[in-house]
């Protein structure tokens, strides 16, 4: 007898042998037990997950000598004829090669005849999406109202290409990728039964390469068993061209830390080993996706199909990066994958993309950048507004308009670094050279005590003003942004003068001043903002530009 490959030898023969498709097997078994057998089924899903095998098992269950039964015996003549493909009542049709309207017309003629020996005639149309539009239209009527002894099973890997008129006439059962853990367990069982010596890491690698397809994993295992009598992880890497996990993690660490020399060294090593750059790029993208998932999810083991050693390596890298950093790297790699795939020089495109991505290490996190922007705004506001209504010493950079009483010519300028951002929580007293010795010094404590004696609305407006004591005059200075409070303060002038006179122990007169903006202030501010390193990083990161600049006054708590 000729050699039978593992994928055919270990093909599921019962519903119990199907793995990873428990909801579908349960539905099919219950429908058979309850006598609710549909006239047409549509099995969709990735390759190698059990669609055609399920169709054959369904045919067995319907025509077994004990059937219809959800547990076919597998030993009767009909079960064995289905298994070896010789049954006259089970017709497997390749939709790719029998896709014309004439083929479907021939099928319509054949469905009229009763089964040769079983209870049902089962038509399995594989790769259904390959049928032509005319063929689909010719099938519609038969698919909707077939003879009572006919069951159609359509199998496809591309359900979106199947017309909705066909899907609506079938029971659609979507098959899913088989979890890696179940594939690995199945491979371990088969390798033990076949006496194939293979290490656990090698099984893990085969499972990952199969990408959720049990048939693909069995094909790889069959191929590897001919390559070596004692299969190791290195054998699988050499035969399948799979990149060493250490190289992927090493390159990832170099990308995260911005080590461009290390990136070039690892790339050279990949080229010496004959690694396909396009395939490696996809593996690198998958690795960074796994890292991002591990950083976001509390229990990544439930989502990621990775071994304990790989999880430990990923956790070691996560301490060197952040969510936004990983998201930016992953975004760059996804763009680079297209360039590398279409490039005439994949290595050059690969190296340039990685070097460009490595510069993300030097970019500050977005949260830190936003904090720097806020600090910059506050710093600028501190430089732009007078806190105590005093004139600037250098060529009148801030002009004051006296609305109640005119100040004496000699007024001390307030140092720039002492100016508070409006609106200040604590107004800072500024003393004049001409302060009368008969009056108390207007300290912050005295100011706060006096303000607390006033009504809340008035106290709130006074908190936005700078203050200074010039002789027997209490000078309040409002920035241009809070000039609206001047009228309310004037209306309560008598109350303010009485309270401060009581606190200072001598009569004082109230004067209100408003500070104007600098000339060409917005243009100068825009130039200053453009020179700020943090702003430059934001503009470069988001490919942005500054449209307008305006100061933001925020009340500190």
Secondary structure, 3 states (H helix, E strand, C coil): CCCCCHHHHCCCCCHHHCCCCHHHHHHHHHHHHCCCCCCEEEEECCCCCCHHHHHHHHHHHHHCCCCCCCCCCCCCHHHHHHHCCCCCCEEEEECCCCCCHHHHHHHHHHCCCCCCCCCCEEEEEECHHHCCHHHHHHHHHHHHCCCCCEEEEEEECCHHHCCHHHHCCCEEEECCCCCHHHHHHHHHHHHHHCCCEECHHHHHHHHHHHCCCHHHHHHHHHHHHHHCCEECHHHHHHHHCCCCHHHHHHHHHHHHHCCHHHHHHHHHHHHHCCCCHHHHHHHHHHHHHHHHHHHHCCCHHHCCCCCHHHHHHHHHHHCCCCHHHHHHHHHHHHHHHHHHHHCCCHHHHHHHHHHHHHHHHHCCCHHHHHHHHHHHHHHHHHHHCCCCCCCCCCCCCCCEEECCCCCCCCCCCCCHHHCCCCCCCCCCEEECCCCCCCCCCCCHHHHHHHHHCCCHHHHHHHCCCEEEEECCEEEEEECHHHCCHHHHHHHCHHHHHHHHHHHHCCCCEEEEEEECCCCCHHHHHHHHHHCCHHHHHHHHHHCCCCCCCCCCCCCCC
